[in-house]
Amino acid sequence: MTDYRQMWTDLDMDLETHDQLCAVLPAAFGDTYLSQENRPENMAFYDFVVSEIHGVRPAELIELQSQGGKVFGTFCVFVPDEVVVACGGAVTGLCGGSQFWVPEGEKVLPSDLCPLVKASLGAHFGKTCPYFSVADMYVGETTCDGKKKAYEILGADKRTYVMDMPQMKRPKDIEKWTGEIAEFAREVEDVTGRALTPEALGAAIGLINEKRRALARVFEARKAEGCIPISGKDALLMIQIAFFDDPARCAEMANKLADELEQRIADGVSVFPAGTKRILVTGTPLAIPNWKLHHIIETSGAAVVCEEMCTGTRYFENLVDESADTLEDQFQALSERYMKNNCACFTPNPGRIADVVRMAREYHVDGVIDANLKFCTLYDVEKPSLAAALEAEGIPCLALETDYTDNDAEQLRTRVGAFVEML
Ligand code: BJ8
């Protein structure tokens, strides 16, 4: 394994604390992932990425910087990667998914805030994540209250640009988001020193669409009836890694995985025994390395076959129209695609409920688990309306709330086990 200590030192990271993180991750990954049987061979790539998670990709980003490229750290799927890529930059997702970072985050934030926000700030201020350290700037967005206030704190320490997200989906909101994307493009031009051209943006739109199509192929394979060719944990890992990988490689590796899964379906190769209950998980994102809920579900006699969440279908569903050839029309096309995302920060947000019901059918699920992170009011408030819609459709639903600790693992296991039992 390559030694990245000099790189981490150059990034001004806290090596001593970072060592503690590096010491626990392999065991956690081994217990959760490598203990699975009959995994697709193409998961070897994703296992390798995890084994070098704080090394190989940050080193690539540093190489890009040495050639004049800039790295943009983002926290939400609404930030259009296409604009950054078109200006020769790279995007890296930064949402924190580990309890390891939470105590450091609580030094600058109230403790009754969602763990995703606390972990993100903890990773930044604790200097224990190279993706935060390597980013030239952060890009935030006015989605939930916790995140938008957290950007004020981050912004005091590193250049941070905040996109003003509409909270509704009227035509004037889509127009507003078009304007926000145009303004963001000017910021990206300023940071990268590169002028955005319709040709470059068109190519970037094509590239990111290609990545979406590849990820969608993997999910398409998860719809197969009578066969589950990949575990939910493995599919989740693919999506989590997609947030910081190079988009062309991401598409290539996802396509290879999809090829294998399609072959598995043709050969009747399933990871789980026949009759295993199929679960759709919906709710707040599961940022890497948050594998807790999937692990509990998949060691309780069920399999996750779909994630209706930003670390799932919301990341790749809907393509950007590639026919536009002026920047103005391309910004409009980007806005139209991104505004189809049904995040709970919108009011009203009936699209998410319709999506969950539609996907429950498409993925042939036996039940839905609606899981949100503690203190995420947005998704918590949507729980009763989602439950009512699923009940009307005759689809069983279990609502859960959790955080990044293991304190509730046994309680969750009992509840998930009882739910699976009655399906
Ligand atoms: S588009 S889901 S990535 S905002 S941070 S809202 S868990 S309290 S992440 Fe999100 Fe964009 Fe929406 Fe998706 Fe709740 Fe926590 Fe806020 Fe969160």
Residues whose N, C-alpha, C, O or C-beta is under 5 A from the ligand:
A	BS01	BJ8	F75 C76 V77 C114 L116 V117 T143 C144 G146 K147 T284 C310 C343 L373 F375 C376
